[in-house]
Amino acid sequence: MINLTIDGRAIQAEPGKTILEVARENGIFIPYLCYHPALKPIGSCRICVVEVKPGPPRPLPACATYVAEGQEVVTASPRLTAIRQELMKLVLINHALECPICDKGGECELQELTHALGVPEVDLTAIPATSPPDYESLLVERHTDRCVTCGRCVRLCRDHVGAMAINFMQRGYFTELGSGLLPLDCEFCGSCIDICPVGALINKQFKYRARAWEVTKTEMVCPFCGGGCTYELHLKDGEIMRVYNGETALLCGRGRFGWPVLSSPERLRTPLVRVNGELKEATWEEALTAAAGGLKAVLEEAGPGALYGVGSPRATNEANYLFQKFFRAGLGTNNLDNPARLHYVKALSALGQVFGWPEVKEADGPHPKPPAYTSPFTVKEDTKGSGFTFVLGFLEELPRADAALILGADLTPELPPLGWGVNAARQKDDFKLVVANPRGTKFDRWATVSLRYKPGAERLVVAGLMKALLTAKPDLAPAVPAQGFEEFKESLKKFSLKEYASRAGVEVADLEAAAAILAQAQAPAILFGTELLSQDKGDMNALALADLFLLVGKPGTPGSALYPVADKANTRGVCELGVLPDRLPGLLPLDSPAAPAFWGDKKVAQQPGPTLLEVLDLLEQDAPEAPRALWALGGDLLRWLPNRSRTEKLLGKVKFMVVQDAFRTDTAKLADVVLPVAIHAEQEGSFISSTGRLGVLKAALTADGVLPDWQIICRLASALGVPMSYRNPAQIFAEFARQIPLYAGLAPKKAVGKTGIPAELKGTFVPFDLDISLPGRRPFTLIIGKVLQHSGSYTTHEPCGTLVVTPEGAVSLNPEDAAQLELKAGDKARVISSHGEVEAKVALDPLLPAGVAFLPEHFAQPAAQMLTLNSNLVRVSIQKA
Amino acid sequence: MITCSCAATPPAQLTPAQWEKIDAIIAKYKDVPGNLMPVLQEVQEAIGYLPPEVQDRLAEGLNIPGSHIFGVMSFYSMYTWRPKGKYVIRFCESPPCHVLGAENLLQMAQEELGIGLNQTTPDGLFTLETSACLGVCEVAPAMQINEVVHGHLTRERFRQIIADYRAGMAPDYTTLTCTTYEISRYKQPPTDLVLLKNVGKIDPENIDDYLAAGGWQALKKAVTTMTPEQVVEEVKTSGIRGRGGAGFPAGLKWSFTRPLTVTPKYIICNADEGEPGTIKDRYIMEGDPQKILEGMAIAGYAVGASQGYIYVRGEYYLSKHRLAKAIEQARARGFLGKNLFGTDFSFDIEVRSGFGCYICGEETALIESIEGKRGYPRMKPPFPGVSGLWGKPTIVNNVETLASVPAIIEKGGAWYKSLGTPDTTGTKIYQIIGHVATPQIVEVPAGITLRELIDTYGGGMRPGSTFKFCQTGGASAGIVTAAALDTPLDFGSLAQVGGALGSGTMLVADQSVCVVDFVRAVAKFFAHESCGQCTPCREGTPLILRTVNRICRGQGTLEDLALLERLGAAMIDASFCPLGQTAPAPFLSAYKNFRQEFEDHITKKVCAAGVCRLG
């Protein structure tokens, strides 16, 4: 600790902190404008200058001057007051003083500062800036004449969002905020709004709807993706006025502008029951009776195994837990799964093979009456953790990685906070980045090495990297004890490095350079997403990366971890809470001696259920064990399962189907009973983010006609003779948390695996399949994946702000390919695979290599899964429509 | 938004050949770190301007955001995104040109060409612009047409030059021996020269001449007979203080970087000679470029760097040309490149160019510029010696400093120290400009007096001129009166009398100069060159200009003077970098020395020099 005095007060401070940070921590007021806790200080507004002894004769900016032993800091003196008042005047002469019409009124830092510094009058004049405001931009209004040139937005956009959509233009007095002469290339995340100290950047959704002081604030987790961001809902008269992040300002467009989905006219507000072949509106009583009746009939006729459950990565931990409990404790089956089967579950299975499934021993507890959403277990000295949870990364630590490999993921669209994390990491001068992707992505801009491989060649790239690593350093040994290394090295001998490179379509030198980066890294992070996991051999892709991490990873070093994307708000939670045919809550195996006793002394069935994909096969084969009834907790199966026409046909075979959803999805249209659910802030509950963070939803809004999933499950289960009754979701959390020592120390905003549990890691190298052939002879390889503005189909409903930016799905083509097909941007094209066909608008994307096309997965039309067989990669022909 | 002004520009119609050129430039620089500035410069040279269509191509080709490209372009005043005439005339407005009548000449040029400022003649031949400083003060008042400087302007001369250009007689700058005058014209001291020894005597484009004059022997000596530490020690012994203006001991600077284990390290030669009145480095670059390369290589050996950059101000076309040639020849002869003199020391140099930006002479802004960014000064600490170019240890030294190094190694630090004064050792190139009979540069042991400089080398005051004041060291320093004429011109002595040695330039003003009008010209320079990063300088420099303007128009009040003092104090105290910290100094020292003249403008509406039109 460092000893210094501030205004004569003796203060102890951590070394490496700035005077401003230390003053803030100690409640000492130092005014500032360009400083923001989430940004690197630049010391440009100069308002925070303080007198420092020993030091130069000039006052120093407190935001950028580090504390030192024996320092004497003066934060207030006549000299400093004179400087600050002068500076404030200089700012004010160039700030459009249009406070009455400025939406920042009441929360303007410039107003606060003028008041706090007691600026008596502005006896200076200046030529006012003349740039007109930009009302044209879609979600963010820009008023450059209000800009105080603090550069917060420029720094945030450049260093954290990584878009650099806005920058300073011109120089000196004429410096202004702008986007250059090219069309605005903005991610429409709106983070610049929340970081702007004045009203230069205005949220169009919020403008003139409420004054800053009128809103009530509720902090909750963002439910739009698996990022697990926390934000404030600002409400007035029970309505959301805006979404706000005062802490880091960072949110993505979905999170910030997606909330109007709540009031979408497409929302289901009443239950629907199929009567004479048609879905008709019904009361909750009628609908639940119909659902229970239909399911009961099937169960009575064909036994408990006839009902199959599909959990939801959108539903809370509490709902998903109750859902699996119904099957396990009520019906005594494991006949359930969740849609993450198509991607994230593949990563879990690969990680389980290489690092073992997670387990925590000797956790202290369960203690009675923990606070809400807090584990009743605590970590004690001899608590020990093992398994893959302890090689998974934490968002907060990603910026500390000194190297990162992003494989097969367009990172920000896959999971925005991971993109921000890598951006934060690259602020370090020595950070090295390897970007490997069949298509160009934003991160190529900062890549030390970019590998542009053939679609689907991920495993060859990874094998090639390991080959290069082991060639350069034959005695390379994994950082953790590992088995099977010799056999594994044998398996890599299948091809030479040159062959790996040529088969993957990359240069040997690039593979070597990338391998060298990973070999030298002290804290390498490996990031990958659903785009690579959604391939039919996605599990093998994950296996390859788990092997690679076993070889080069430095588990235990902050930032060095595997970062698989769990894409939806609770993709990780739905899996960890046991909505899997072979895993219980806490990811325990079915035969675990620690298996939770859900229902008195009833034992968990030892026979794993079929997976979601196996269920389709069973239906296709008309197998006796094929389910007759389906209960889907959300998730539009037709939209997400590959080979849509097959899915449609097979779901038609299910006798009785209950769907809980917020929208009348295509799957809901096939159901016999549709139960409308609460979403977003209409319900309480918890999520586990992609990086393990426990986020809590708050029921800040009244639910109009809809019910939260957990209540529906309770009522339907009870009607089916499996009584369930809970006061609130917190009580459900308390029930399952008692059964999951893995969550020892977990509490809101804390992360699973990051609660201080010491981990004992070991691994097993598992060889992976190297065949990357893609069936068919059609000329284009189509990749189906995510786009920046959308999260599943959630954000594709009017009046979501995200639709303003990306209103529809288009097939993207390399401009030269498009020219050969005589297609221009905006033309209609037919995209034809061996399994189906869609019509889509054409977009041109120079980042796509020749022969590769891209189609977003989010939209009802074009329905991407019409084209697929068993993978998000498919060969297609493209023609002018 | 800027977009408004752009919308008025018709879309650029480039030929396929032009697009090919652009793509070739992109390909050439694709993998060069910090490629944006050289790419923009070469493309502008090839196409004439950088319209949005071209920016788009560069954004895609270099994978740089469009907002960054325009952010950088619009920061440097020599880039243009609108088409211009075949010949761009840049009229120098710097204080040295101003005191010699630049303002009237600019008016004259507009009349002669029949166009206003920033307009192009209907035949598309000439675009008339101003420049904050061209760095050719010895021939003030001056202008530059494309790469070529024309000085000592009068209406007749201007007419003749324009007629020549119209007749197709535009000179090719690469065929000129130098930008202004050959050094042989200047009166030189009897002492041995260190820096200018070869200038004007050898062919700067022929390395053999340099070798015949003993060139590259100092590097050989250093690399083959000395340890890097010994080289650092020798430079320390010499006592040489940085010649860029701040006067930091060069050996000390090197000694901080030498022991760092971080690699790579860089040597940057600061050739962004932008301080008004400063013209010295140009003579070395144009007349003896190999010497700078040798000095850089020695510095590289001393601190453990293997890459050097010379950052030359954009207007110095001939310097860039000579340096590029010199590098080529030095590489061919094995003085630059890998394993020099058979050792494991390797060193190479790249020329980078500024493009109209004074602040890039500040070392950290210069580094940002090489990295391809807006030239915003960085916060110090860390100093570049620890974390500079791309975050790596970087030595930034002025041309004159580095050009002194070969002689220090050859003849020893003690010899060097024996020259000059204890405060400022060695020889120094002084520049004597303004109202003297023969403006020129001269290299003498540091410490001659201002009087000696004026009388012996400036040829005395012009006929009919009497000394009124001298702005010492450059635009950012204070002015001194006749009382300081016998002060030795070294760092310490000048600081004591309220001046500064700075770059060693002495701008002498006679009785025809109105001090208020002079302060206005200096204020205009700083308002133009403030980078805009920090509040006091961004808002303060134009406010000084507006206020002084008011006084010059006879609309000033005594409160204005109080305001300027108050504002000046805040700027000195709170500005981010030396630009803002020193920008009020010229006013403050002028006001201190010529208070009455300021007050007369306000209360009596009298301009004693008859310069200001007091309404």
Interface residues (C-beta under 8 A of the other chain):
Chain A: P41 I42 G43 S44 C45 R46 I47 V49 R58 P59 A64 R79 A82 I83 E86 L87 L90 V91 I93 N94 D123 L124 T125 A126 I127 S131 P132 D134 R142 T144 T149 G151 A163 M164 A165 I166 N167 F168 M169 Q170 R171 G172 Y173 F174 T175 E176 G178 S179 G180 L181 L182 P183 D185 D429 D430 D444 R445 P846
Chain B: M1 I2 T3 C4 C6 P52 Q55 D56 A59 E60 N63 I64 P65 G66 S67 H68 I69 F70 G71 S74 F75 S77 W81 C357 R374 M379 S387 W390 G391 K392 A527 H528 E529 S530 C531 G532 Q533 C534 T535 P536 R538 E539 G540 T541 P542 L543 R546 L563 R566 L567 A569 A570 I572 D573 A574 S575 F576 Q581
